[in-house]
Amino acid sequence: MPRPPSKYFGLRSSTDLYLKLLHDIERLRSGGGTKAVQYAAFDAAVTGSHILDWVLNELTPDAYLRLTGLRKGKKPPKDDPGPIIRFIERNGDELRGINFCRQIANTVKHMKISLGKPMKDMAIGSTVKFEMTDKQITNARAIAYIQIEPEGEKINIVELFETTAEQWFEFLVEEGLWVEQPPEWEE
């Protein structure tokens, strides 16, 4: 009997979403025009944030309780922030990048934070960096950035996403959620 088609473009686990995050980071790193960088940055933020949805679905009931403080499958009380915010609050020291990704994804997608508290003094954007030699522009490249304080340094957002990916990888391995990937076949 043939297997029914996937509802998720063939993605089957949080590992698959993690691999998509690596792909989004590579798109962002390769640059291109301003729009290409903006779109790749948004995709990386959404992917980095939504790996958590897949993780919460895959966790055993014991791990879910340990990581969220909630019982898996039970609806949280009305005023409870829910499993996503609870997970971020409980695991924020080890997985700092997730909250940044959530903030960026929610801000860009909804134009305001719709889940959890907004981070004060955080800004995201894109710009063009010029490289000069002898007072002449020798290179120009678009970058996306994050700025944590109003007058703070603009940090290339690739660094944030790379750190987030490292954090996710360690978490997936430690929690036994990492799915070993078959070697890719050349066509």
C-alpha positions as a Markdown table, in Angstrom:
| # | Residue | x | y | z |
|---|---|---|---|---|
| 1 | Met | 0.0 | 0.0 | 0.0 |
| 2 | Pro | 1.5 | 3.4 | -0.9 |
| 3 | Arg | 2.3 | 5.8 | 1.9 |
| 4 | Pro | 0.1 | 8.9 | 2.0 |
| 5 | Pro | 1.8 | 12.1 | 1.0 |
| 6 | Ser | 3.4 | 14.2 | 3.7 |
| 7 | Lys | 1.7 | 17.3 | 4.9 |
| 8 | Tyr | 5.1 | 19.0 | 5.6 |
| 9 | Phe | 7.0 | 18.9 | 2.2 |
| 10 | Gly | 8.7 | 15.8 | 3.3 |
| 11 | Leu | 10.0 | 17.2 | 6.6 |
| 12 | Arg | 9.5 | 14.6 | 9.4 |
| 13 | Ser | 11.3 | 15.7 | 12.5 |
| 14 | Ser | 12.9 | 18.6 | 14.4 |
| 15 | Thr | 16.2 | 17.4 | 12.9 |
| 16 | Asp | 14.8 | 18.2 | 9.4 |
| 17 | Leu | 13.8 | 21.7 | 10.5 |
| 18 | Tyr | 17.3 | 22.1 | 12.0 |
| 19 | Leu | 18.7 | 21.2 | 8.6 |
| 20 | Lys | 16.4 | 23.8 | 7.0 |
| 21 | Leu | 17.8 | 26.3 | 9.4 |
| 22 | Leu | 21.3 | 25.5 | 8.2 |
| 23 | His | 20.1 | 26.0 | 4.6 |
| 24 | Asp | 18.5 | 29.3 | 5.5 |
| 25 | Ile | 21.8 | 30.4 | 7.1 |
| 26 | Glu | 23.7 | 29.5 | 4.0 |
| 27 | Arg | 21.3 | 31.5 | 1.9 |
| 28 | Leu | 21.8 | 34.5 | 4.2 |
| 29 | Arg | 25.6 | 34.0 | 4.2 |
| 30 | Ser | 25.7 | 34.0 | 0.4 |
| 31 | Gly | 24.1 | 37.4 | 0.4 |
| 32 | Gly | 23.0 | 38.8 | -2.9 |
| 33 | Gly | 20.8 | 41.8 | -3.0 |
| 34 | Thr | 19.0 | 43.4 | -0.1 |
| 35 | Lys | 15.8 | 41.6 | -0.7 |
| 36 | Ala | 17.5 | 38.2 | -0.8 |
| 37 | Val | 19.2 | 38.9 | 2.5 |
| 38 | Gln | 16.0 | 40.2 | 4.1 |
| 39 | Tyr | 14.0 | 37.1 | 3.0 |
| 40 | Ala | 16.7 | 34.7 | 4.1 |
| 41 | Ala | 17.0 | 36.4 | 7.5 |
| 42 | Phe | 13.2 | 36.2 | 8.0 |
| 43 | Asp | 13.2 | 32.5 | 6.9 |
| 44 | Ala | 16.0 | 31.7 | 9.3 |
| 45 | Ala | 14.2 | 33.5 | 12.2 |
| 46 | Val | 11.0 | 31.6 | 11.5 |
| 47 | Thr | 12.7 | 28.2 | 11.2 |
| 48 | Gly | 14.9 | 28.8 | 14.3 |
| 49 | Ser | 11.8 | 29.7 | 16.3 |
| 50 | His | 9.5 | 26.9 | 15.0 |
| 51 | Ile | 12.0 | 24.1 | 15.6 |
| 52 | Leu | 10.5 | 24.4 | 19.1 |
| 53 | Asp | 7.0 | 23.4 | 17.9 |
| 54 | Trp | 8.4 | 20.2 | 16.4 |
| 55 | Val | 10.5 | 19.5 | 19.5 |
| 56 | Leu | 7.5 | 19.9 | 21.8 |
| 57 | Asn | 5.6 | 17.4 | 19.7 |
| 58 | Glu | 8.5 | 14.9 | 19.8 |
| 59 | Leu | 9.3 | 15.0 | 23.5 |
| 60 | Thr | 8.3 | 12.1 | 25.8 |
| 61 | Pro | 5.8 | 13.1 | 28.5 |
| 62 | Asp | 8.6 | 13.1 | 31.1 |
| 63 | Ala | 10.9 | 15.3 | 29.0 |
| 64 | Tyr | 8.0 | 17.6 | 28.2 |
| 65 | Leu | 7.2 | 18.1 | 31.9 |
| 66 | Arg | 10.9 | 18.6 | 32.7 |
| 67 | Leu | 11.4 | 21.2 | 30.0 |
| 68 | Thr | 8.1 | 23.1 | 30.2 |
| 69 | Gly | 6.7 | 22.3 | 33.7 |
| 70 | Leu | 3.5 | 21.2 | 32.0 |
| 71 | Arg | 1.9 | 17.8 | 31.4 |
| 72 | Lys | 2.0 | 16.8 | 27.7 |
| 73 | Gly | -1.5 | 16.7 | 26.2 |
| 74 | Lys | -3.2 | 18.7 | 29.0 |
| 75 | Lys | -4.4 | 22.2 | 28.3 |
| 76 | Pro | -2.6 | 24.7 | 30.5 |
| 77 | Pro | -4.6 | 27.0 | 32.8 |
| 78 | Lys | -6.2 | 30.0 | 31.2 |
| 79 | Asp | -3.6 | 32.6 | 32.5 |
| 80 | Asp | -0.6 | 30.3 | 31.8 |
| 81 | Pro | 1.8 | 31.5 | 29.1 |
| 82 | Gly | 1.8 | 28.0 | 27.5 |
| 83 | Pro | 4.5 | 25.5 | 26.6 |
| 84 | Ile | 6.5 | 27.6 | 24.2 |
| 85 | Ile | 7.0 | 30.6 | 26.6 |
| 86 | Arg | 7.5 | 28.2 | 29.5 |
| 87 | Phe | 10.1 | 26.3 | 27.5 |
| 88 | Ile | 12.0 | 29.5 | 26.6 |
| 89 | Glu | 11.8 | 30.7 | 30.2 |
| 90 | Arg | 13.1 | 27.4 | 31.6 |
| 91 | Asn | 15.8 | 26.8 | 29.0 |
| 92 | Gly | 16.7 | 30.3 | 28.0 |
| 93 | Asp | 20.3 | 30.1 | 29.4 |
| 94 | Glu | 21.2 | 27.2 | 27.2 |
| 95 | Leu | 19.1 | 28.2 | 24.2 |
| 96 | Arg | 19.3 | 32.0 | 24.1 |
| 97 | Gly | 18.9 | 32.2 | 20.4 |
| 98 | Ile | 15.4 | 30.8 | 20.3 |
| 99 | Asn | 13.9 | 33.8 | 22.1 |
| 100 | Phe | 15.7 | 36.2 | 19.6 |
| 101 | Cys | 14.3 | 34.1 | 16.7 |
| 102 | Arg | 10.8 | 34.2 | 18.2 |
| 103 | Gln | 11.0 | 37.9 | 18.7 |
| 104 | Ile | 12.2 | 38.5 | 15.1 |
| 105 | Ala | 9.8 | 36.0 | 13.5 |
| 106 | Asn | 6.8 | 37.4 | 15.4 |
| 107 | Thr | 7.7 | 41.0 | 14.8 |
| 108 | Val | 8.2 | 40.6 | 11.1 |
| 109 | Lys | 5.2 | 38.3 | 10.6 |
| 110 | His | 2.7 | 40.1 | 12.8 |
| 111 | Met | 4.3 | 43.6 | 12.9 |
| 112 | Lys | 4.2 | 43.2 | 16.7 |
| 113 | Ile | 5.0 | 40.5 | 19.3 |
| 114 | Ser | 2.0 | 38.2 | 19.5 |
| 115 | Leu | 3.5 | 35.6 | 21.8 |
| 116 | Gly | 5.3 | 36.5 | 25.0 |
| 117 | Lys | 6.9 | 39.7 | 26.2 |
| 118 | Pro | 8.8 | 41.9 | 23.7 |
| 119 | Met | 12.5 | 42.4 | 24.1 |
| 120 | Lys | 13.1 | 46.1 | 24.9 |
| 121 | Asp | 15.6 | 48.0 | 22.8 |
| 122 | Met | 16.0 | 45.3 | 20.2 |
| 123 | Ala | 16.1 | 46.3 | 16.5 |
| 124 | Ile | 16.5 | 44.4 | 13.3 |
| 125 | Gly | 17.2 | 45.6 | 9.9 |
| 126 | Ser | 19.3 | 45.4 | 6.8 |
| 127 | Thr | 21.9 | 47.6 | 5.3 |
| 128 | Val | 24.7 | 47.6 | 2.7 |
| 129 | Lys | 28.3 | 47.4 | 3.9 |
| 130 | Phe | 30.9 | 49.0 | 1.7 |
| 131 | Glu | 34.5 | 48.1 | 1.6 |
| 132 | Met | 36.9 | 50.9 | 0.6 |
| 133 | Thr | 40.4 | 50.9 | -0.8 |
| 134 | Asp | 42.1 | 54.2 | -1.5 |
| 135 | Lys | 38.9 | 56.1 | -1.1 |
| 136 | Gln | 37.1 | 53.9 | -3.7 |
| 137 | Ile | 34.3 | 51.4 | -3.1 |
| 138 | Thr | 35.8 | 48.0 | -3.9 |
| 139 | Asn | 33.0 | 45.9 | -2.6 |
| 140 | Ala | 29.4 | 46.3 | -1.4 |
| 141 | Arg | 27.3 | 43.6 | 0.2 |
| 142 | Ala | 23.9 | 43.5 | 1.9 |
| 143 | Ile | 23.7 | 42.2 | 5.4 |
| 144 | Ala | 20.9 | 41.8 | 7.9 |
| 145 | Tyr | 21.6 | 42.8 | 11.5 |
| 146 | Ile | 20.3 | 42.8 | 15.0 |
| 147 | Gln | 20.9 | 45.7 | 17.4 |
| 148 | Ile | 20.3 | 44.9 | 21.1 |
| 149 | Glu | 20.6 | 48.4 | 22.6 |
| 150 | Pro | 19.4 | 51.7 | 21.0 |
| 151 | Glu | 22.9 | 52.9 | 20.4 |
| 152 | Gly | 24.5 | 49.5 | 20.4 |
| 153 | Glu | 26.6 | 47.9 | 17.7 |
| 154 | Lys | 24.8 | 46.4 | 14.7 |
| 155 | Ile | 25.7 | 42.7 | 14.7 |
| 156 | Asn | 25.5 | 40.6 | 11.5 |
| 157 | Ile | 22.6 | 38.4 | 12.1 |
| 158 | Val | 24.3 | 35.4 | 10.6 |
| 159 | Glu | 26.3 | 35.1 | 13.9 |
| 160 | Leu | 23.0 | 34.9 | 15.9 |
| 161 | Phe | 21.5 | 32.3 | 13.6 |
| 162 | Glu | 24.8 | 30.2 | 13.6 |
| 163 | Thr | 24.8 | 30.3 | 17.4 |
| 164 | Thr | 21.2 | 29.3 | 17.6 |
| 165 | Ala | 21.8 | 26.4 | 15.2 |
| 166 | Glu | 24.7 | 25.2 | 17.4 |
| 167 | Gln | 22.4 | 25.4 | 20.5 |
| 168 | Trp | 19.7 | 23.5 | 18.7 |
| 169 | Phe | 22.1 | 20.8 | 17.6 |
| 170 | Glu | 23.4 | 20.2 | 21.1 |
| 171 | Phe | 19.9 | 20.2 | 22.5 |
| 172 | Leu | 18.6 | 17.7 | 19.9 |
| 173 | Val | 21.5 | 15.3 | 20.6 |
| 174 | Glu | 21.2 | 15.6 | 24.4 |
| 175 | Glu | 17.5 | 15.0 | 24.4 |
| 176 | Gly | 17.8 | 12.0 | 22.0 |
| 177 | Leu | 15.8 | 13.8 | 19.3 |
| 178 | Trp | 18.6 | 13.9 | 16.7 |
| 179 | Val | 17.7 | 11.8 | 13.6 |
| 180 | Glu | 20.8 | 10.5 | 11.8 |
| 181 | Gln | 20.7 | 11.4 | 8.2 |
| 182 | Pro | 21.4 | 9.1 | 5.3 |
| 183 | Pro | 24.3 | 10.0 | 3.0 |
| 184 | Glu | 23.1 | 12.1 | 0.1 |
| 185 | Trp | 23.2 | 10.3 | -3.3 |
| 186 | Glu | 24.6 | 12.1 | -6.3 |
| 187 | Glu | 22.2 | 12.1 | -9.2 |
